[in-house]
Amino acid sequence: MKVNELLAQLGERRWEVLERAVQCQTAEELTKLAEENGIELNEEVALELLGMLRPAVDELTDGELDVVTGGSEKQEEERKGSSHPVLW
């Protein structure tokens, strides 16, 4: 089933359901939510949709990497040029 077809079935409730769907942690939770809204999903489709709703959490963005590693080069230069201590 295509995502557009699912959204069409939800009609005006689609944004409310999508907000709840992104909070689902498991395929079972997503399947239950779908059933509550009149949509039948098998586990395979639920897992696929869950993957789209919750991108891989083990991949960090550049900004997240900067925070984890102590900042970017620009932040380091700003910190060196400042007479005020930077506390993070």
N, C-alpha and C positions, 0 to 999 in steps of 0.2 A: 504494500500500500504506500502510495506517495504522500509526502508531508502535506502537499497542497490539498489532497483529498481529505486528509484528517482535519485540517483547518476548516475546510468547507463544511464538513459534517458538524463541527462545533458552532458554526454560525457566529452570532454576536458574543457568545461565551468564550471565544477562542483566547482572548488575552488573559482572562481570569484563569482559564485552564492552563495556559502556558506558564503563568506565574507559579502555579502550583506544581506543574510538571518539572520545572527546573529545580525544585526542592526535593524531588524524589531521589532517593539514594540507591534503590534497587529496581530491577525490572518488575518485581512483584508489586511494588508500590505504584509504579507507572501503569501497570496493567489494571490494578484496582481503580486508579483514578480514571482511566479510560472507560472502564465498565460503568463507573458512576455517571459517566457522561454519554452513555449509549454507544460506545465504540468497543469492538472486540479486537484485542491484540493477542497474538501468540507470543511466546517468550522470545523467540528470535527477533521479531519486529520490535518488541519492547526494548531489548538489549541494544538494537541498532539506534533506536530513537534516543535512548538514554545516553549513548555515546555522542550523539549530536548535541544533546542538551547540556551535557557535562563534559567539556573537552578535557583532555588528559591533564590531570593535576600534577603529574610529575615533570611537566615541561614549564619552565619559568620564562617569563618575558624578559627583555633586556632591562627594563626598569626594576623588576623584581630581583634580577641578578645583582644589579647595582646596590640595592638595599641590603641583600644578604652578604655581599662581599665588602661592604663598607663604603660604597659610593663610586661614582664615576670619576674619571680623570679630571673633569671640569670641577667637580665638587672638591677634589683633593687640592687643585690649584687655588680655589677660592679659600679653602681652609688655611693653606700655607700663607696666603697673602693677607690674612686677617690677623689683627692683634688680639682678637677675642677668641677664647678657647671654644671649640665646637664640641658639644657633648652629644653623642648619640648612643 
